[in-house]
Amino acid sequence: MMDLTAKCMATKGYPFEYTLWWDIPITDPSADNPLPESPAKYGTPAYEALYGDPFADDYDPQTGAGCDGEARSQLTNKEFAPAN
């Protein structure tokens, strides 16, 4: 899902990087910021590209669900598509 989201964000001109939980470096718990900050902060154009309209259907990119919703929609359609 993260690969689909990253590709969608790239087409919209925004970087999207993710870190798998097992790749998070073990650091001092008192460290200020062990991971890089996301450019998709609430209220920014990158956030809107990622999450879309807050009133949109969660998995429907046609209603403005954003890249996260588009990725979820693609996965859902593949997983639950009827077999012929």
C-alpha positions in Angstrom: 0.0 0.0 0.0 2.8 2.4 0.8 4.3 1.9 -2.6 1.0 2.8 -4.3 0.7 5.9 -2.0 4.2 7.0 -2.8 3.6 6.7 -6.5 0.4 8.7 -6.3 2.1 11.4 -4.2 5.0 11.6 -6.7 2.5 12.2 -9.5 1.1 15.1 -7.5 4.6 16.5 -7.0 5.0 15.7 -3.3 7.7 13.4 -1.7 6.4 10.5 0.3 8.8 8.4 2.3 7.8 5.7 4.8 9.8 3.7 7.4 8.8 0.2 8.2 8.6 -0.4 11.9 11.4 -2.9 11.9 13.7 -0.3 10.1 13.3 2.4 12.8 16.6 2.8 14.4 16.9 2.1 18.1 17.7 5.4 19.7 17.8 7.1 23.0 14.1 7.5 24.0 14.8 11.1 25.0 16.0 12.0 21.5 13.9 14.8 20.1 13.2 13.4 16.6 14.4 9.9 15.7 12.6 9.9 12.3 12.5 12.6 9.7 9.5 14.9 9.7 6.8 14.4 7.1 6.2 17.3 4.7 2.5 16.4 4.8 1.6 18.4 8.0 -2.1 19.1 8.6 -3.4 22.0 6.6 -0.7 21.9 3.9 -1.2 21.0 0.2 0.8 17.8 0.7 -1.5 16.7 3.5 -4.5 17.4 1.3 -2.9 15.3 -1.6 -2.3 12.5 0.9 -5.6 12.4 2.7 -7.9 14.4 0.5 -11.2 15.9 1.5 -12.1 15.0 5.1 -15.7 14.5 4.1 -14.9 12.2 1.2 -15.7 8.5 1.2 -12.6 6.9 2.7 -11.8 4.6 -0.3 -13.2 6.6 -3.2 -10.7 8.7 -5.1 -13.5 10.0 -7.2 -15.0 11.9 -4.2 -11.6 13.3 -3.3 -10.2 10.7 -0.9 -6.5 11.5 -1.7 -3.6 9.2 -2.4 -4.2 7.2 0.8 -7.7 6.5 -0.3 -6.7 5.7 -3.8 -4.1 3.2 -2.6 -6.7 1.6 -0.3 -9.2 1.5 -3.2 -6.8 -0.2 -5.5 -5.9 -2.9 -2.9 -9.5 -3.5 -1.9 -10.5 -3.9 -5.6 -7.7 -6.4 -6.1 -8.4 -8.4 -3.0 -12.1 -8.6 -3.3 -12.5 -8.8 -7.1 -14.7 -11.7 -8.1 -12.8 -14.6 -9.6 -13.8 -15.7 -13.1 
